[in-house]
Amino acid sequence: MERAPHVARGGGAAVVLTLLIALVEAVEVAAASWHRAQEFRAQAKAAAEAAVLLRAAAGLTGTRSTGPKAAHRPGPARTR
């Protein structure tokens, strides 16, 4: 019978198993991140399409849009 490879003897198998588990977990995290990025990209595309439709609707109703307006942000509270 042939001798087992060095990795299969002793603690080497545990090291290889640990590395494989870490690799699988890294792939899972990468896949989840990729899917999340795809969802954000879809949301951004939908928002851009909605903006085009809103501009078109504003043009039909005669409403003029001067572009995005800055939101009012009050300054820090003043104390006396």
N, CA, C and O atoms as a printed pandas DataFrame, in Angstrom:
     atom_number atom_name residue_name chain_id  residue_number  x_coord  y_coord  z_coord
0              1         N          MET        A               1    0.841   -1.175    0.000
1              2        CA          MET        A               1    0.000    0.000    0.000
2              3         C          MET        A               1    0.889    1.241    0.000
3              4         O          MET        A               1    1.927    1.270    0.661
4              5         N          GLU        A               2    0.475    2.261   -0.744
5              6        CA          GLU        A               2    1.281    3.470   -0.835
6              7         C          GLU        A               2    1.179    4.276    0.443
7              8         O          GLU        A               2    0.201    4.199    1.187
8              9         N          ARG        A               3    2.223    5.052    0.668
9             10        CA          ARG        A               3    2.211    5.930    1.844
10            11         C          ARG        A               3    1.288    7.114    1.577
11            12         O          ARG        A               3    1.189    7.590    0.446
12            13         N          ALA        A               4    0.630    7.573    2.597
13            14        CA          ALA        A               4   -0.252    8.730    2.473
14            15         C          ALA        A               4    0.594    9.984    2.265
15            16         O          ALA        A               4    1.706   10.073    2.785
16            17         N          PRO        A               5    0.082   10.940    1.517
17            18        CA          PRO        A               5    0.816   12.193    1.349
18            19         C          PRO        A               5    1.060   12.849    2.701
19            20         O          PRO        A               5    0.342   12.596    3.669
20            21         N          HIS        A               6    2.074   13.688    2.750
21            22        CA          HIS        A               6    2.457   14.336    4.003
22            23         C          HIS        A               6    1.304   15.142    4.598
23            24         O          HIS        A               6    1.122   15.164    5.815
24            25         N          VAL        A               7    0.532   15.798    3.746
25            26        CA          VAL        A               7   -0.561   16.636    4.238
26            27         C          VAL        A               7   -1.606   15.801    4.963
27            28         O          VAL        A               7   -2.202   16.270    5.933
28            29         N          ALA        A               8   -1.838   14.582    4.515
29            30        CA          ALA        A               8   -2.870   13.743    5.116
30            31         C          ALA        A               8   -2.422   13.152    6.445
31            32         O          ALA        A               8   -3.253   12.666    7.212
32            33         N          ARG        A               9   -1.133   13.185    6.730
33            34        CA          ARG        A               9   -0.646   12.644    7.996
34            35         C          ARG        A               9   -0.631   13.724    9.063
35            36         O          ARG        A               9   -0.371   14.891    8.769
36            37         N          GLY        A              10   -0.899   13.353   10.260
37            38        CA          GLY        A              10   -0.756   14.263   11.395
38            39         C          GLY        A              10   -1.692   15.452   11.316
39            40         O          GLY        A              10   -2.858   15.316   10.948
40            41         N          GLY        A              11   -1.162   16.644   11.672
41            42        CA          GLY        A              11   -1.973   17.861   11.746
42            43         C          GLY        A              11   -2.103   18.590   10.433
43            44         O          GLY        A              11   -2.818   19.590   10.362
44            45         N          GLY        A              12   -1.438   18.129    9.389
45            46        CA          GLY        A              12   -1.516   18.811    8.098
46            47         C          GLY        A              12   -2.916   18.863    7.539
47            48         O          GLY        A              12   -3.299   19.849    6.910
48            49         N          ALA        A              13   -3.687   17.814    7.761
49            50        CA          ALA        A              13   -5.062   17.775    7.250
50            51         C          ALA        A              13   -5.910   18.859    7.904
51            52         O          ALA        A              13   -6.759   19.470    7.255
52            53         N          ALA        A              14   -5.677   19.093    9.188
53            54        CA          ALA        A              14   -6.438   20.132    9.886
54            55         C          ALA        A              14   -6.130   21.511    9.304
55            56         O          ALA        A              14   -7.020   22.351    9.172
56            57         N          VAL        A              15   -4.876   21.732    8.962
57            58        CA          VAL        A              15   -4.487   23.020    8.379
58            59         C          VAL        A              15   -5.149   23.206    7.019
59            60         O          VAL        A              15   -5.675   24.278    6.719
60            61         N          VAL        A              16   -5.121   22.168    6.204
61            62        CA          VAL        A              16   -5.739   22.245    4.878
62            63         C          VAL        A              16   -7.241   22.459    5.011
63            64         O          VAL        A              16   -7.818   23.259    4.275
64            65         N          LEU        A              17   -7.874   21.761    5.932
65            66        CA          LEU        A              17   -9.312   21.920    6.142
66            67         C          LEU        A              17   -9.634   23.341    6.589
67            68         O          LEU        A              17  -10.603   23.933    6.115
68            69         N          THR        A              18   -8.840   23.888    7.488
69            70        CA          THR        A              18   -9.051   25.258    7.953
70            71         C          THR        A              18   -8.916   26.243    6.797
71            72         O          THR        A              18   -9.711   27.174    6.674
72            73         N          LEU        A              19   -7.912   26.038    5.953
73            74        CA          LEU        A              19   -7.729   26.919    4.801
74            75         C          LEU        A              19   -8.892   26.808    3.819
75            76         O          LEU        A              19   -9.327   27.815    3.261
76            77         N          LEU        A              20   -9.393   25.606    3.605
77            78        CA          LEU        A              20  -10.534   25.430    2.703
78            79         C          LEU        A              20  -11.789   26.108    3.248
79            80         O          LEU        A              20  -12.546   26.723    2.498
80            81         N          ILE        A              21  -12.000   25.992    4.548
81            82        CA          ILE        A              21  -13.156   26.651    5.169
82            83         C          ILE        A              21  -13.034   28.165    5.023
83            84         O          ILE        A              21  -14.010   28.842    4.699
84            85         N          ALA        A              22  -11.835   28.694    5.261
85            86        CA          ALA        A              22  -11.622   30.135    5.110
86            87         C          ALA        A              22  -11.867   30.574    3.669
87            88         O          ALA        A              22  -12.428   31.644    3.434
88            89         N          LEU        A              23  -11.454   29.761    2.713
89            90        CA          LEU        A              23  -11.664   30.079    1.303
90            91         C          LEU        A              23  -13.152   30.099    0.964
91            92         O          LEU        A              23  -13.617   31.005    0.273
92            93         N          VAL        A              24  -13.894   29.114    1.443
93            94        CA          VAL        A              24  -15.338   29.059    1.186
94            95         C          VAL        A              24  -16.029   30.269    1.801
95            96         O          VAL        A              24  -16.898   30.868    1.169
96            97         N          GLU        A              25  -15.659   30.635    3.018
97            98        CA          GLU        A              25  -16.262   31.802    3.666
98            99         C          GLU        A              25  -15.943   33.077    2.895
99           100         O          GLU        A              25  -16.805   33.943    2.749
100          101         N          ALA        A              26  -14.715   33.202    2.402
101          102        CA          ALA        A              26  -14.339   34.388    1.629
102          103         C          ALA        A              26  -15.142   34.480    0.337
103          104         O          ALA        A              26  -15.548   35.569   -0.067
104          105         N          VAL        A              27  -15.368   33.353   -0.306
105          106        CA          VAL        A              27  -16.170   33.340   -1.534
106          107         C          VAL        A              27  -17.609   33.736   -1.225
107          108         O          VAL        A              27  -18.224   34.470   -1.999
108          109         N          GLU        A              28  -18.152   33.264   -0.114
109          110        CA          GLU        A              28  -19.520   33.625    0.272
110          111         C          GLU        A              28  -19.641   35.122    0.514
111          112         O          GLU        A              28  -20.605   35.746    0.071
112          113         N          VAL        A              29  -18.674   35.703    1.211
113          114        CA          VAL        A              29  -18.695   37.144    1.485
114          115         C          VAL        A              29  -18.578   37.928    0.178
115          116         O          VAL        A              29  -19.283   38.917   -0.021
116          117         N          ALA        A              30  -17.697   37.488   -0.702
117          118        CA          ALA        A              30  -17.528   38.169   -1.990
118          119         C          ALA        A              30  -18.809   38.101   -2.815
119          120         O          ALA        A              30  -19.192   39.086   -3.448
120          121         N          ALA        A              31  -19.465   36.962   -2.814
121          122        CA          ALA        A              31  -20.713   36.814   -3.571
122          123         C          ALA        A              31  -21.801   37.719   -3.006
123          124         O          ALA        A              31  -22.539   38.352   -3.761
124          125         N          ALA        A              32  -21.902   37.780   -1.684
125          126        CA          ALA        A              32  -22.904   38.648   -1.060
126          127         C          ALA        A              32  -22.626   40.113   -1.390
127          128         O          ALA        A              32  -23.553   40.872   -1.672
128          129         N          SER        A              33  -21.364   40.508   -1.356
129          130        CA          SER        A              33  -20.998   41.887   -1.686
130          131         C          SER        A              33  -21.330   42.207   -3.138
131          132         O          SER        A              33  -21.806   43.301   -3.441
132          133         N          TRP        A              34  -21.080   41.263   -4.029
133          134        CA          TRP        A              34  -21.368   41.472   -5.441
134          135         C          TRP        A              34  -22.867   41.660   -5.652
135          136         O          TRP        A              34  -23.284   42.551   -6.393
136          137         N          HIS        A              35  -23.677   40.825   -5.004
137          138        CA          HIS        A              35  -25.130   40.945   -5.149
138          139         C          HIS        A              35  -25.624   42.273   -4.583
139          140         O          HIS        A              35  -26.509   42.901   -5.165
140          141         N          ARG        A              36  -25.066   42.703   -3.465
141          142        CA          ARG        A              36  -25.446   43.984   -2.877
142          143         C          ARG        A              36  -25.116   45.124   -3.844
143          144         O          ARG        A              36  -25.911   46.050   -4.006
144          145         N          ALA        A              37  -23.962   45.059   -4.476
145          146        CA          ALA        A              37  -23.572   46.092   -5.440
146          147         C          ALA        A              37  -24.522   46.108   -6.632
147          148         O          ALA        A              37  -24.857   47.176   -7.143
148          149         N          GLN        A              38  -24.953   44.942   -7.074
149          150        CA          GLN        A              38  -25.907   44.862   -8.184
150          151         C          GLN        A              38  -27.230   45.517   -7.792
151          152         O          GLN        A              38  -27.845   46.200   -8.610
152          153         N          GLU        A              39  -27.673   45.315   -6.550
153          154        CA          GLU        A              39  -28.919   45.927   -6.084
154          155         C          GLU        A              39  -28.787   47.445   -6.054
155          156         O          GLU        A              39  -29.707   48.154   -6.461
156          157         N          PHE        A              40  -27.641   47.955   -5.572
157          158        CA          PHE        A              40  -27.426   49.401   -5.537
158          159         C          PHE        A              40  -27.405   49.977   -6.948
159          160         O          PHE        A              40  -27.943   51.057   -7.189
160          161         N          ARG        A              41  -26.785   49.259   -7.875
161          162        CA          ARG        A              41  -26.730   49.717   -9.261
162          163         C          ARG        A              41  -28.144   49.789   -9.839
163          164         O          ARG        A              41  -28.473   50.736  -10.553
164          165         N          ALA        A              42  -28.977   48.800   -9.536
165          166        CA          ALA        A              42  -30.357   48.794  -10.027
166          167         C          ALA        A              42  -31.141   49.955   -9.424
167          168         O          ALA        A              42  -31.948   50.580  -10.110
168          169         N          GLN        A              43  -30.908   50.248   -8.143
169          170        CA          GLN        A              43  -31.596   51.369   -7.504
170          171         C          GLN        A              43  -31.179   52.693   -8.133
171          172         O          GLN        A              43  -32.019   53.563   -8.362
172          173         N          ALA        A              44  -29.898   52.850   -8.411
173          174        CA          ALA        A              44  -29.411   54.087   -9.023
174          175         C          ALA        A              44  -30.003   54.268  -10.418
175          176         O          ALA        A              44  -30.366   55.380  -10.801
176          177         N          LYS        A              45  -30.099   53.182  -11.172
177          178        CA          LYS        A              45  -30.677   53.251  -12.516
178          179         C          LYS        A              45  -32.152   53.635  -12.435
179          180         O          LYS        A              45  -32.623   54.466  -13.212
180          181         N          ALA        A              46  -32.881   53.029  -11.494
181          182        CA          ALA        A              46  -34.300   53.346  -11.338
182          183         C          ALA        A              46  -34.489   54.802  -10.921
183          184         O          ALA        A              46  -35.423   55.459  -11.383
184          185         N          ALA        A              47  -33.619   55.312  -10.058
185          186        CA          ALA        A              47  -33.716   56.709   -9.633
186          187         C          ALA        A              47  -33.467   57.653  -10.808
187          188         O          ALA        A              47  -34.149   58.668  -10.948
188          189         N          ALA        A              48  -32.499   57.320  -11.642
189          190        CA          ALA        A              48  -32.216   58.158  -12.814
190          191         C          ALA        A              48  -33.398   58.152  -13.778
191          192         O          ALA        A              48  -33.759   59.192  -14.327
192          193         N          GLU        A              49  -33.995   56.989  -13.982
193          194        CA          GLU        A              49  -35.163   56.903  -14.865
194          195         C          GLU        A              49  -36.341   57.682  -14.285
195          196         O          GLU        A              49  -37.084   58.326  -15.026
196          197         N          ALA        A              50  -36.513   57.626  -12.970
197          198        CA          ALA        A              50  -37.590   58.381  -12.327
198          199         C          ALA        A              50  -37.361   59.883  -12.486
199          200         O          ALA        A              50  -38.312   60.637  -12.695
200          201         N          ALA        A              51  -36.112   60.315  -12.389
201          202        CA          ALA        A              51  -35.812   61.736  -12.563
202          203         C          ALA        A              51  -36.165   62.199  -13.970
203          204         O          ALA        A              51  -36.700   63.293  -14.147
204          205         N          VAL        A              52  -35.871   61.379  -14.965
205          206        CA          VAL        A              52  -36.219   61.721  -16.349
206          207         C          VAL        A              52  -37.732   61.833  -16.485
207          208         O          VAL        A              52  -38.232   62.770  -17.107
208          209         N          LEU        A              53  -38.456   60.891  -15.912
209          210        CA          LEU        A              53  -39.920   60.927  -15.992
210          211         C          LEU        A              53  -40.489   62.139  -15.265
211          212         O          LEU        A              53  -41.445   62.753  -15.738
212          213         N          LEU        A              54  -39.911   62.487  -14.125
213          214        CA          LEU        A              54  -40.391   63.660  -13.384
214          215         C          LEU        A              54  -40.138   64.945  -14.167
215          216         O          LEU        A              54  -40.982   65.840  -14.184
216          217         N          ARG        A              55  -38.978   65.037  -14.814
217          218        CA          ARG        A              55  -38.694   66.222  -15.634
218          219         C          ARG        A              55  -39.678   66.312  -16.801
219          220         O          ARG        A              55  -40.154   67.395  -17.142
220          221         N          ALA        A              56  -39.975   65.168  -17.405
221          222        CA          ALA        A              56  -40.933   65.158  -18.510
222          223         C          ALA        A              56  -42.317   65.568  -18.017
223          224         O          ALA        A              56  -43.017   66.330  -18.684
224          225         N          ALA        A              57  -42.707   65.069  -16.866
225          226        CA          ALA        A              57  -44.013   65.428  -16.303
226          227         C          ALA        A              57  -44.053   66.912  -15.960
227          228         O          ALA        A              57  -45.072   67.570  -16.169
228          229         N          ALA        A              58  -42.959   67.437  -15.440
229          230        CA          ALA        A              58  -42.911   68.864  -15.116
230          231         C          ALA        A              58  -43.031   69.693  -16.393
231          232         O          ALA        A              58  -43.665   70.749  -16.393
232          233         N          GLY        A              59  -42.427   69.220  -17.469
233          234        CA          GLY        A              59  -42.534   69.932  -18.745
234          235         C          GLY        A              59  -43.954   69.933  -19.273
235          236         O          GLY        A              59  -44.394   70.923  -19.859
236          237         N          LEU        A              60  -44.675   68.849  -19.079
237          238        CA          LEU        A              60  -46.061   68.762  -19.543
238          239         C          LEU        A              60  -46.986   69.650  -18.733
239          240         O          LEU        A              60  -47.961   70.178  -19.268
240          241         N          THR        A              61  -46.697   69.820  -17.461
241          242        CA          THR        A              61  -47.567   70.621  -16.598
242          243         C          THR        A              61  -47.162   72.083  -16.575
243          244         O          THR        A              61  -47.848   72.907  -15.971
244          245         N          GLY        A              62  -46.049   72.417  -17.229
245          246        CA          GLY        A              62  -45.605   73.806  -17.255
246          247         C          GLY        A              62  -44.791   74.187  -16.035
247          248         O          GLY        A              62  -44.441   75.355  -15.866
248          249         N          THR        A              63  -44.492   73.248  -15.207
249          250        CA          THR        A              63  -43.686   73.524  -14.023
250          251         C          THR        A              63  -42.232   73.598  -14.444
251          252         O          THR        A              63  -41.736   72.722  -15.152
252          253         N          ARG        A              64  -41.553   74.640  -14.008
253          254        CA          ARG        A              64  -40.136   74.760  -14.341
254          255         C          ARG        A              64  -39.313   74.214  -13.199
255          256         O          ARG        A              64  -39.611   74.425  -12.023
256          257         N          SER        A              65  -38.293   73.523  -13.572
257          258        CA          SER        A              65  -37.360   72.999  -12.580
258          259         C          SER        A              65  -36.021   73.672  -12.801
259          260         O          SER        A              65  -35.483   73.654  -13.909
260          261         N          THR        A              66  -35.486   74.263  -11.753
261          262        CA          THR        A              66  -34.192   74.940  -11.866
262          263         C          THR        A              66  -33.068   74.043  -11.410
263          264         O          THR        A              66  -31.930   74.489  -11.263
264          265         N          GLY        A              67  -33.375   72.800  -11.187
265          266        CA          GLY        A              67  -32.339   71.867  -10.746
266          267         C          GLY        A              67  -32.506   71.544   -9.279
267          268         O          GLY        A              67  -33.417   72.043   -8.620
268          269         N          PRO        A              68  -31.640   70.726   -8.785
269          270        CA          PRO        A              68  -31.758   70.330   -7.378
270          271         C          PRO        A              68  -31.482   71.504   -6.455
271          272         O          PRO        A              68  -30.577   72.303   -6.694
272          273         N          LYS        A              69  -32.262   71.594   -5.416
273          274        CA          LYS        A              69  -32.080   72.657   -4.428
274          275         C          LYS        A              69  -31.437   72.070   -3.185
275          276         O          LYS        A              69  -31.708   70.935   -2.794
276          277         N          ALA        A              70  -30.595   72.861   -2.588
277          278        CA          ALA        A              70  -29.929   72.415   -1.368
278          279         C          ALA        A              70  -30.940   72.378   -0.232
279          280         O          ALA        A              70  -31.747   73.294   -0.074
280          281         N          ALA        A              71  -30.891   71.344    0.531
281          282        CA          ALA        A              71  -31.779   71.221    1.683
282          283         C          ALA        A              71  -31.353   72.217    2.754
283          284         O          ALA        A              71  -30.164   72.481    2.930
284          285         N          HIS        A              72  -32.325   72.761    3.460
285          286        CA          HIS        A              72  -32.019   73.700    4.539
286          287         C          HIS        A              72  -31.378   72.947    5.688
287          288         O          HIS        A              72  -31.929   71.972    6.201
288          289         N          ARG        A              73  -30.222   73.410    6.074
289          290        CA          ARG        A              73  -29.520   72.797    7.202
290          291         C          ARG        A              73  -29.259   73.874    8.238
291          292         O          ARG        A              73  -28.414   74.746    8.036
292          293         N          PRO        A              74  -29.975   73.814    9.338
293          294        CA          PRO        A              74  -29.737   74.830   10.367
294          295         C          PRO        A              74  -28.330   74.694   10.935
295          296         O          PRO        A              74  -27.769   73.602   11.017
296          297         N          GLY        A              75  -27.785   75.830   11.319
297          298        CA          GLY        A              75  -26.438   75.835   11.900
298          299         C          GLY        A              75  -26.460   75.264   13.305
299          300         O          GLY        A              75  -27.502   74.817   13.784
300          301         N          PRO        A              76  -25.323   75.278   13.958
301          302        CA          PRO        A              76  -25.267   74.748   15.323
302          303         C          PRO        A              76  -26.105   75.606   16.270
303          304         O          PRO        A              76  -26.246   76.814   16.079
304          305         N          ALA        A              77  -26.643   74.971   17.267
305          306        CA          ALA        A              77  -27.467   75.682   18.247
306          307         C          ALA        A              77  -26.609   76.706   18.975
307          308         O          ALA        A              77  -25.470   76.437   19.357
308          309         N          ARG        A              78  -27.188   77.883   19.156
309          310        CA          ARG        A              78  -26.449   78.938   19.853
310          311         C          ARG        A              78  -26.858   78.950   21.312
311          312         O          ARG        A              78  -28.041   78.864   21.641
312          313         N          THR        A              79  -25.895   79.055   22.157
313          314        CA          THR        A              79  -26.177   79.138   23.594
314          315         C          THR        A              79  -25.660   80.463   24.108
315          316         O          THR        A              79  -24.658   80.986   23.620
316          317         N          ARG        A              80  -26.346   80.997   25.088
317          318        CA          ARG        A              80  -25.919   82.280   25.674
318          319         C          ARG        A              80  -25.422   82.066   27.061
319          320         O          ARG        A              80  -25.017   83.019   27.726
